[in-house]
Amino acid sequence: MTTIDQDQADERRVIGQLIDDALAAGYLISYYDDGDWPVRMSESKEAVMAELHSTGQAQIRFSTSDHKHVGIVLLVFGNSPWEVIADYTDNGPMNGLLLGANALADEIEAKA
């Protein structure tokens, strides 16, 4: 596996953790790829994961089951994999949601 392949695999691991945690919390997920919303209000991890790396950056929007906005995560692909989550809505629910993904990103960085 090349370095680029490994970096993309690590980015997918971090994002996968985020998606798993969001679905476990009961959130719906929308994915914006800098031009379109190919995934809207979904409970499908596979649908979101299939869209990753289609552009250089993307956003994942999280909503409650009654469609109330929780927050957004900005993804930037191609930097260090632990930096794939470039920014996010800073509020209590989002800070809690990101604990697992941030811990995994820290673990990946420590092994780099």
LINUR-V538227 format. One record per residue. N is the residue number from 0. SS is DSSP state (helix for helix, strand for strand, loop for the rest). PSI is psi in radians with two decimals (none if undefined). Layout:
n: <N;N>
ss: <SS;SS>
psi: <PSI;PSI>
This chain:
n: <0;1;2;3;4;5;6;7;8;9;10;11;12;13;14;15;16;17;18;19;20;21;22;23;24;25;26;27;28;29;30;31;32;33;34;35;36;37;38;39;40;41;42;43;44;45;46;47;48;49;50;51;52;53;54;55;56;57;58;59;60;61;62;63;64;65;66;67;68;69;70;71;72;73;74;75;76;77;78;79;80;81;82;83;84;85;86;87;88;89;90;91;92;93;94;95;96;97;98;99;100;101;102;103;104;105;106;107;108;109;110;111>
ss: <loop;loop;helix;helix;helix;helix;helix;helix;helix;helix;helix;helix;helix;helix;helix;helix;helix;helix;helix;helix;helix;helix;helix;helix;loop;loop;loop;strand;strand;strand;strand;strand;loop;loop;loop;loop;loop;loop;strand;strand;strand;strand;loop;loop;helix;helix;helix;helix;helix;helix;helix;loop;loop;loop;loop;loop;strand;strand;strand;strand;strand;strand;strand;loop;loop;loop;loop;loop;strand;strand;strand;strand;strand;strand;strand;strand;loop;loop;loop;loop;helix;helix;helix;loop;strand;strand;strand;strand;loop;loop;loop;helix;helix;helix;helix;helix;helix;loop;helix;helix;helix;helix;helix;helix;helix;helix;helix;helix;helix;helix;helix;loop>
psi: <2.30;2.93;-0.73;-0.77;-0.74;-0.72;-0.77;-0.67;-0.71;-0.69;-0.76;-0.64;-0.80;-0.83;-0.67;-0.69;-0.77;-0.80;-0.79;-0.79;-0.66;-0.76;-0.67;-0.52;-0.07;0.24;2.64;2.61;2.31;2.52;2.16;2.21;0.58;0.59;-0.36;2.86;1.40;-0.33;2.19;2.23;0.93;2.72;0.33;1.90;-0.71;-0.69;-0.73;-0.83;-0.54;-0.40;-0.26;2.52;0.26;-0.33;3.07;-0.40;2.81;2.98;2.50;2.20;2.35;2.37;2.72;2.98;-0.37;0.37;0.41;2.35;2.30;-0.82;3.09;2.52;2.26;2.18;2.37;2.07;2.59;-0.10;-2.76;2.40;-0.46;-0.14;0.19;-0.61;1.73;-0.51;2.83;2.82;2.21;1.59;2.95;-0.91;-0.72;-0.70;-0.72;-0.74;-0.62;-0.06;-0.85;-0.80;-0.72;-0.66;-0.74;-0.73;-0.72;-0.69;-0.75;-0.75;-0.71;-0.47;-0.14;none>
